[in-house]
Amino acid sequence: MAKPTTLLLARHGQTVWHAENRYAGVSDVALTDTGRTQAEALGRWVAAHPVDAIWTSPVSRAVITAEPACRALDLTPHRENDLRECDFGVVEGRTLAEFGAEHPQAAEAFRADPVAHPFPGAEDPTAAARRGTAALRRIAAAHPGERVLVVAHNTLLRLTLCSLLHIPLAEYRRVLPRLANAAVTEIRITGEQTALLSLNVPCA
């Protein structure tokens, strides 16, 4: 029987764009001072709740957020390309309100069903959920019976959680409206089964 793996999922710290509610996606955007403070808080939390391994998205805001936790436990982080954030196409660097002012029908369609009506030029959310799910399953399989911190991104993690928990992907914005920066969501993966143990637990 497969040993359960506990994954502690954390969104990266705040960036300049996220402070303004702008979509960052694949863009490389720096953390704010608040974001760095959040990363330090995550590091202290992990020091008090040790993990066996740390995995991150390759995007710098996730890598930097994980650094205090890596220092606290003297761990070398692993990179997983499939944990990168979704590409938001024409909305990269913009807010939904800005997009809606120019394309009201497209924005309304996105709000109604963001999977059936993603932004123009954006990554297919179903494909993003598939790669995120596969990445977390690979990480779990590599660390049977262990605790692993995974630092990634808001939309990618929400889509992946819906996939793992058998929640319709189209509901990800309503069921999981936001993962807070540097907060921890705990899941347990045992083979093909996933259990949600906690959601959005603050570290500070």
N, C-alpha and C positions, 0 to 999 in steps of 0.2 A: 504494500500500500504506500502511496506517495506521502512524503512528509510535508506538512503544510509550511509554506513560506509566508512570512509577514512582510508586506510591503508598506512602507511609510511614504506616501506620495505628498510632495510639497511643490507648490508653485513657486517660481523664482520671486525675488524681491521686486519692489516697485521700480519701474523705469520712468523716464521723463514722459514718454508717450502714454503709458498706462495711467499716470497721474492725471492726464487729460482725457482719459477714456478713449485713446486712439488705438487702433489695431496695429500691433507690432508684427505678428506673424513671423516671417522669415527674416525680417529686418533686424540688424544688429544694433540694438538700442541700449545705451548705458543705464546702469542703476542710478537712482537718485540717492541723496544722503539717507533718506528714509528707507530706501531699498537695502542699502548697506547695513543700516541698523537692524532691519528685519533679518538679514542674513546672519548677523552676529547673534541675534536672539535664537534663530534656528540652531546655530552651533552650540549655544549653551543648553538648549533643550536636548539635543542629541547627546551631549556629554552626560546629561542626567538620565538619558534613556538610550543606552548604547546600541549600536547596530554593528552587524558583521561586515557590511559592504556598503558602498555608496556608488550610485549610478546617476549620470546626468545626461540631459540633452547636450549636444555639441555647441549650442548657441551660448554666447559669452554670458548673458544675463543669468542663465542657469548654472553655468560653470562657476561663476563668481559667487553666486548665492550658496553653493555647496562648500566653498573653501573653508569657512570657519568650522563647519562640522568635520571636514577632513583633518584639519589641524587638531581639533579637540581629541579625535580618536586615532590620530596618526595613520590615517588610511589614504591610499592612493585611489582617486575616483576612476571609475570606468566610464567610457563614453558610449552612448548608443544613438546612432544617427536617426533611428526611427522614433526617438522621443522628441525630435524637433517639433516646433509649433507648426500649425497649419499655415499654408500660404493663403492670405486673404485677398489676393488679386488686386483689383483696382482700389480696394479700401485700405491697403497698407498705408499707415501713417495718417489715416483719416478717422473721423468718428462716424458712427451710424447715422447721427443726425445730419452731418454734412453730406453724406451719401444720399440720404433721404430727401434733402432739399433739392438735389439735382435729379434724382430718380425715385420719386415717391412710390410708384407702383412696384419697382424692384425691391425697395426697402420693405414695403408692406408684405410682399411675398416672402422675403427672408424671415421677417418676424413671425409669420404664420407657420412656415416650415423651412428652417434653415438648411435642412439636408436636401430637400427637393429643389430648393431655390437658393443655392449659394451665391456669393458675390461673383460678378463677371471676372473670369480669369483666376478664380480661387481653386484650391485643391478640392477634389471631391471629398466631402466629409465622410462618406462611407469608406473610402480608401484610407483616409487618415485614421479612422477608428480601427480599421483592420491592421494597419501597421503598428499602431499604439498597443493594441491588444496582443499582437504577436510579440512585441518587444517585452511587455511585462511578463508574458508567459515564459519567454526565454530566460529572463532574469530570475524568475521564480524557480525554474528548472535548474539553473546554475547554482542556486543557494538553498537546497532542500533543508527544511528545519531551521532556517536562519531568519534574521531580521535585516531588512535592506532599506536604506533611504534612497528614494528616487526623486530627483529634482527636475521638473519639466515645466509644462505650460498649461495655462487655463483651459483653452478650448480643446487641445489634444487630450488632456487628462479627463475632461468632462465627457467627451465622446467615448473614450476608452472605458471609463467607468460604466457608462450606459451599456456598452457592448458586453462587458464582463458580467454585469448584473442583469442582463436581459431586459433592459429598459429600451423602448423604441428610440432610435437615434434622433428622430425628429423632435423628441421632447427634451433634448439635453439642455436647452436654454431655460426651460420652465422648471424642470425637476432639479437641475443644478445651476441656479442662476449665476453663481460666481464662486470660484475657489479663491479664498483670501490669500494675499501674498505671504509666502513663508509659513502658512498654516499647514497642519499635518492631517491628512486623511489616511486612515489605516484600513487596509484590506488584508485578507488571508486567502491565499491561493493554494488549493489542494487538488492537484491534477487539473481537471477541467472545471472544477467548482470554485467559485469566488464568493466570499462573505465580506460584507461591509461592516467594520467594527466601529469606526468613528469617522466623522466628517468635519473638516474645517476647524480642527482644534488649534487655538492660538498658542504660539510659543512664548509670547511675552505677557 
